[in-house]
Structures are given as C-alpha cells and as structure tokens.
Amino acid sequence: MFIRACYCAIGLIILASAVTPKPHSLKKWDLPHAKLDLQAFAEMYQSEGRAEESYKLVILKYPKSVKVLRAYVRFLREIKNDPWKAQKYELQADNYEQVCSRSTSRKIAPHLLQEDL
C-alpha cells in the first residue's frame, strides 16, 4: 500500500511538472521591451504630475465650480488612489451644491450668498 501511494505521488508530481508552465527566462532581445516599459511608466508618472498641477490651477481659478471639484475627485480616486483627499474635495463639492440649490430656491444668485464654506 505504501509503495502504491509513493507511485501515485510521483505520478502526480510528474503530471504537475508537465502541466505547469516553465518560468520565462530573460533573453537579450527582451531588454529593449523592458526599456520601453520603463519609459512608458516614467511618462505616465510625469503625465499624472502635470494633470495634478493642472487641476490645482483650475481649482484656484474656479474654487466653487462643482464640476471641476467632481472631476478632481474622480482623478484622485481613480488615478492617484487617494480616497482621503478625494473625500475632502467631495464634501466641498457637496457643500457648494447645497448652497447653490438653496440659492435657486430663494431666487438669489449663488455668488451673492454670504456663506463661506
């Protein structure tokens, strides 16, 4: 019985090694692709930084724009993966939306309200 179990175990090991793909060895012609991948990541990182700076400038210019704030929230969540900062700006956008909805119900322009958020 013990010998039969050993043969079964050896058979399973052989079968697993036949099915399991072999690790890919790095060949000299793969190196240019690795360099391109590093360049792509560097460009993505730089683009992310430029986008962040652009959002900051637009938010400075239009600090009460709900659309700009919502776009920045989406950027922070999906690209920067920063849910805490995104939540801060989302709360700010929610507050501005509430102010705007109250002002339209009173027939007052939102920029004339005296509330500071």
Secondary structure, 3 states (H helix, E strand, C coil): CHHHHHHHHHHHHHHHHHHCCCCCCCCHHHHHHHHHHHHHHHHHHHHHHHHHHHHHHHHHHCCCCHHHHHHHHHHHHHHHCCHHHHHHHHHHHHHHHHHHHHHHHHCCCHHHCCCCC
